[in-house]
Amino acid sequence: MSEESATSGHRWSRLLNTFGPFLGLLLVIALFSLNAEVRPYFLSGSNFKIILTQTVIVAIGALGMTLIIVSGGIDLSVGSVVALTSVTGAILLMQQLSATQAAFFTILTGGAIGLLNGAVIAGLRMLPFIVTLGMMGIARGVAKWIAKNQTVNAPDNPINRLMELQDPDHLFPLPYGVWIAVGLALATSVLLKQTVFGRYVFAIGSNEATARLCGIRVRLVKVGIYGLAGLFVGASGLMQLSRLTQGDPTVAAGLELDIIAAVVIGGASLNGGTGSILGSMIGAFIMAVLRNGTNQMGWSTYTQEIIIGVVIIIAVGVDKLRQARSV
Amino acid sequence: MTPLNPILPIPQPLPQLRMRGVCKAFGATRALNGVCLDVGAGEVHALIGENGAGKSTLMKVLSGAHTPDSGSIELEGQPFAPRNPLHARECGIAMIYQELTLAPHLTVEANIVLGKEPRRFGWLNPRKTRELARAALSELHHESIRPDVAVGALTIAEQQIVEIARALVGSPKILIMDEPTSSLSQVDAENLFAVIARLSQRRVSVVYISHFLEECQRVCQRYTVLRDGETVGTGDLKTVALTEIIQRMVGREVKDIYPRSKRRLGTTVLKLTNIRGLRKPKDVSLALREGEILGIAGLIGTGRTEMLRAVFGLDLLKAGDVVLWSKECSHATPSRRLRQGVGLLSENRKEEGLLLNRSLADNLTLTHFAPVSRWGLVNANRQREQARAWISKLEIKAQSPDQPVGQLSGGNQQKVAIARLLHHEARILLFDEPTRGIDVKSKAQIYKLMFELAAQGRAVVFVSSYLPELLGVCDTLGVMCRGVLSSVKPASEWTEHSIIAAAIGHTDTA
């Protein structure tokens, strides 16, 4: 009897787990559609194109952050590293490197910083919060230093096309950046759900002691996770460069908080062991819809900030209730 | 063996504490089943029993952490029913735990008055604090401990004095001490005995829990023995023979749930020579052969778990040699040990052994994805098939391979943890308390499984605190006492009596 109710509870919570973020997204979209004046434009294809494009930077960053949070870690340096990599890209373009080469080294820069984060966290057994907090300052400083405290104007180049809206009046064709984000999300989802590496990420976040007992090389896997996440941050920086068409060392301050919020809204727990790429992507989309919708409503930025704050707390609160029921 | 005397509670003129017919059940487990305990004023009373006999539960009832299901408690002749630990403390019950419960960053005096800070209009009163701390420390004749240093800077023995001083500030009537000497040196233990004698003069009653019977005999006047949640003996410690107490501690029949398999011992697969860990174990040597089940008995906290962990590479191995299949490989990590075919079953399946929120299938294949994956991609269907095979082989009660392990019962969780080692095809199995906290039926299944494994030529090290199972299952047996493993002898040469005697360091058994 009690076992039966436990299963139905289990099934119910699993259903919520999968569709919870979807419901949240629908709710947010419905909320902004209530206003008859705003609705026609808000729900138009061209507006969704804008929202999707605005999602790209947060979404790609959220891919790496999902890996990190599922493994029980956190990365606070993302915003600074996005700024640093976008400046790096712009400088490389100024040095007459081809767009492909510049893109390659931009992403690699992100990966290198991620590796460094991971090496310090795993090697010195330091808290990810502290290490990445330090890296947040370091990366921002280096970005300003190499950019000489000003924006770096790169010559016109194919990277700028990545985030271009092309035909602004219609949903399609979508900018390349959106497709890149979708492609990366699919690949990361497979990595997290279907590979041995993905199982190790979940295992470490679920219970590090068990992972160690089971012979998983916890420290090596952690370095891999942060390195990989760094590559995503580098890609995110590339999109940032494309969007602004210049490298700005002060850009993306606080971006990491948007990304963490997206991952958490998507159902991941900061205690590690749970989370999904699909959820994080919807979380990123919810954040962009909120920003766009409040703009359309003509609400001031401070209203926007308050609403986003409330949504994060509600999302995590619902998650807590869900967990309490499933235990 | 001499027949046991009937148990008669010795009438006391004025028992400070009187517990009668105390019962407490957790689910189907009856932890206490009608326990009686009398402690006189100023008396030091030894509470004796094996691991799991109910001592801790009884003391938790007394100190308000558990509410008894039935039975009565009287304190100074008045009915006493503590609502919670704080209430019990206010009524004069103080408990000193095996692990110290001090705040290491706070000063000695802050710790001593913690929760009872002398104050005036909400402000701390430093002068009064200092006075109280000084008074408590001098009463224990330990004025040398400075009240203004951080507790973390003191030695373990000094910290224990601070802990007792804290208890004294509340002017306790009953002081409970749980294994107070387990982490003390001989000299520090002597000091502690002097402190206890002083408390006794002040008419404070002490309930003294210890596995070391000689120590009890020195410190305590009277004793009570618990076994399986019942009082099985009480009396004067000065006149009783230790062998009689041991007999009362054991006194149970061994049922035959051990269908021994036919097995032939082969070549030596694991040889340990003078193994030494960071703190424990201190000195362990043994040789394990194919098809052998080698039992390790001993009290909790004597270094059995630490020994397995050091061999498996989870804890640091400070000295000594590990030889696997006549190949020297002392230092290793868990991943290397697993590749060498050594598997460890953790004693703590909830906190270490299993990923509770992950599926059964994931837990089963965690150490060995090779058969269910290709090019790093996990084949979820093959994984489920494997899991189903183990579920039916070990008769694991689960709805599906996708069910989170945390939803299974303790016995079934343990079977999943064992199945992981079997899936890994480990040839040397280190089992740490494999039957702790699981039901009798699962226990019997695990014994049967161990016999099958041994018959297949696998070698098992079996650490347990439950003597009947050790005697019933093992081919050979060693006893760990204070970090040192006795010589390993055939199980038939041991009795429960001699094992307990060796475990508590009581060598001359009659």
Chai-1 contact restraints between the chains, C-beta under 6 A:
chainA,res_idxA,chainB,res_idxB,connection_type,confidence,min_distance_angstrom,max_distance_angstrom,comment,restraint_id
A,Q194,B,L377,contact,1.0,0.0,6.0,A-B,restraint_1
A,Q194,B,V378,contact,1.0,0.0,6.0,A-B,restraint_2
A,T195,B,G376,contact,1.0,0.0,6.0,A-B,restraint_3
A,T195,B,L377,contact,1.0,0.0,6.0,A-B,restraint_4
A,V196,B,F369,contact,1.0,0.0,6.0,A-B,restraint_5
A,V196,B,S373,contact,1.0,0.0,6.0,A-B,restraint_6
A,V196,B,G376,contact,1.0,0.0,6.0,A-B,restraint_7
A,V196,B,V378,contact,1.0,0.0,6.0,A-B,restraint_8
A,A203,B,L355,contact,1.0,0.0,6.0,A-B,restraint_9
A,S206,B,L355,contact,1.0,0.0,6.0,A-B,restraint_10
A,S206,B,N357,contact,1.0,0.0,6.0,A-B,restraint_11
A,S206,B,R358,contact,1.0,0.0,6.0,A-B,restraint_12
A,N207,B,L355,contact,1.0,0.0,6.0,A-B,restraint_13
A,A209,B,E352,contact,1.0,0.0,6.0,A-B,restraint_14
A,T210,B,E352,contact,1.0,0.0,6.0,A-B,restraint_15
A,T210,B,L355,contact,1.0,0.0,6.0,A-B,restraint_16
A,R212,B,P334,contact,1.0,0.0,6.0,A-B,restraint_17
A,L213,B,S346,contact,1.0,0.0,6.0,A-B,restraint_18
A,L213,B,E352,contact,1.0,0.0,6.0,A-B,restraint_19
A,C214,B,L366,contact,1.0,0.0,6.0,A-B,restraint_20
A,C214,B,T367,contact,1.0,0.0,6.0,A-B,restraint_21
A,G215,B,P334,contact,1.0,0.0,6.0,A-B,restraint_22
A,G215,B,S335,contact,1.0,0.0,6.0,A-B,restraint_23
A,G215,B,L338,contact,1.0,0.0,6.0,A-B,restraint_24
A,G215,B,T367,contact,1.0,0.0,6.0,A-B,restraint_25
A,R217,B,S335,contact,1.0,0.0,6.0,A-B,restraint_26
A,G273,B,N357,contact,1.0,0.0,6.0,A-B,restraint_27
